[in-house]
Amino acid sequence: MRTPDPDTQVSLAAAIAEAVRDRDERVLRRLLARFAEQPALADLPALRDAIDTTGQHGDRPPGTR
């Protein structure tokens, strides 16, 4: 199994967040396909926070961000 590259994951998460904010479905699908090819993502909560366009996290208390 390959070791995930943290720099690639950070830039990919940032690009996904930007595509979500821009509501660019074509780019988002392409980026999600690249995301699926990554061996693992170490910080899923950070990705969720990055793509959260509402600013709310209803499924967890605010202190757990």
C-alpha positions as CSV (number, residue, x, y, z in Angstrom):
1,M,0.0,0.0,0.0
2,R,1.3,3.5,-0.9
3,T,1.9,6.1,1.8
4,P,-0.3,9.1,1.4
5,D,1.4,12.4,0.4
6,P,0.3,15.1,2.9
7,D,1.0,17.9,0.5
8,T,-1.1,16.3,-2.2
9,Q,-4.0,15.7,0.2
10,V,-4.0,19.2,1.5
11,S,-4.0,20.7,-2.0
12,L,-6.7,18.3,-3.1
13,A,-8.8,19.1,-0.1
14,A,-8.5,22.8,-0.8
15,A,-9.4,22.3,-4.5
16,I,-12.4,20.2,-3.5
17,A,-13.5,22.9,-1.0
18,E,-13.2,25.6,-3.7
19,A,-15.2,23.5,-6.2
20,V,-18.0,23.0,-3.6
21,R,-18.1,26.8,-2.9
22,D,-18.2,27.5,-6.6
23,R,-20.8,24.8,-7.2
24,D,-18.7,23.6,-10.1
25,E,-20.0,20.0,-10.5
26,R,-17.7,19.1,-13.4
27,V,-14.5,20.0,-11.5
28,L,-15.8,18.5,-8.3
29,R,-16.4,15.2,-9.9
30,R,-12.9,15.2,-11.4
31,L,-11.4,16.1,-8.0
32,L,-13.4,13.5,-6.2
33,A,-12.2,10.9,-8.6
34,R,-8.6,11.9,-7.8
35,F,-9.5,11.8,-4.1
36,A,-10.7,8.2,-4.5
37,E,-7.3,7.3,-5.9
38,Q,-5.5,8.5,-2.8
39,P,-4.3,5.6,-0.6
40,A,-5.8,7.2,2.6
41,L,-6.8,10.5,4.0
42,A,-5.6,11.1,7.5
43,D,-7.8,14.0,8.5
44,L,-11.4,13.4,7.3
45,P,-12.8,16.0,9.8
46,A,-10.6,18.7,8.3
47,L,-11.9,17.8,4.9
48,R,-15.5,18.0,6.1
49,D,-14.8,21.4,7.7
50,A,-13.2,22.6,4.5
51,I,-16.1,21.8,2.3
52,D,-18.8,22.8,4.8
53,T,-20.5,25.7,3.1
54,T,-23.1,26.3,5.9
55,G,-20.7,27.1,8.7
56,Q,-22.6,24.7,10.9
57,H,-21.8,21.2,12.1
58,G,-25.1,19.8,13.3
59,D,-23.7,16.3,13.9
60,R,-21.1,17.3,16.5
61,P,-20.6,19.9,19.2
62,P,-18.7,23.1,18.2
63,G,-15.8,22.3,20.5
64,T,-14.8,19.2,18.5
65,R,-13.7,21.0,15.4
